[in-house]
Amino acid sequence: DQIQQLVHGDERYAGRRTGTATIFLGDVRVATNVMTQANERAIGTRASSDISRAVLGDGRPWHGRAFVVNDWYVAAYEPLRNFGGRAIGMLYVGTLEAPFLAARTQVMLTFLVVCLIGLVIVFGLTYFITRKTISPLEEMVAATKTIADGNYRTRLDLKVSNDEVGDLVKSMNMLIDNTSIPLIELTESAQAIAAGDFSK
């Protein structure tokens, strides 16, 4: 318990202490604060064969992800040696893996939300800019169709911007102004002649 308190303090996750510590004699837990499903200390339970082989057999530390009694931990095992230098036991400290997984999931969800918000903003700006550019062009197309249908008094009534589209609107209005009066007069003369009035 003192080792656990020294290494992990009083950190908790979902009501459980996140850190655990164990002293092994051979591969058997002889002192531990790892709890069983029945909420008892897991004294007498054994370490996995891979960990025992690495720490007791090869005499080297083992670090990594390990299933300890009933849950996954980020764990570290160190050999405990006798006076002759032979590994006769192990010291284990571990931290619950669940808080790390929860933090990773939270980071991924936050990143996903930020990406989605960014996409919405980008699509919104793209739509706004596209509509601002295309709307005057659509009105010019409609005006040319109206003129083609014989309404020569058509004029583009748009807010003129200081860009290429604005220049195009100004040029279109000048074209309409310069051609509409002769076309109107010509149309009126043609209508008068068709009605038999040759005075125009």
Stockholm file with secondary structure:
# STOCKHOLM 1.0

chainA/1-200         DQIQQLVHGDERYAGRRTGTATIFLGDVRVATNVMTQANERAIGTRASSDISRAVLGDGRPWHGRAFVVNDWYVAAYEPLRNFGGRAIGMLYVGTLEAPFLAARTQVMLTFLVVCLIGLVIVFGLTYFITRKTISPLEEMVAATKTIADGNYRTRLDLKVSNDEVGDLVKSMNMLIDNTSIPLIELTESAQAIAAGDFSK
#=GR chainA/1-200 SS CHHHHHHHTTCEETTEESEEEEEEETTEEEEECCBCTTSSBCTTCBCCHHHHIIIIISCCCEEEEEEETTEEEEEEEEEEECTTSCEEEEEEEEEESHHHHHHHHHHHHHHHHHHHHHHHHHHHHHHHHHHHHHHHHHHHHHHHHHHHTTCTTCCCCCCCCSSHHHHHHHHHHHHHHHHHHHHHHHHHHHHHHHTTCCCC
#=GC SS_cons         CHHHHHHHTTCEETTEESEEEEEEETTEEEEECCBCTTSSBCTTCBCCHHHHIIIIISCCCEEEEEEETTEEEEEEEEEEECTTSCEEEEEEEEEESHHHHHHHHHHHHHHHHHHHHHHHHHHHHHHHHHHHHHHHHHHHHHHHHHHHTTCTTCCCCCCCCSSHHHHHHHHHHHHHHHHHHHHHHHHHHHHHHHTTCCCC
//
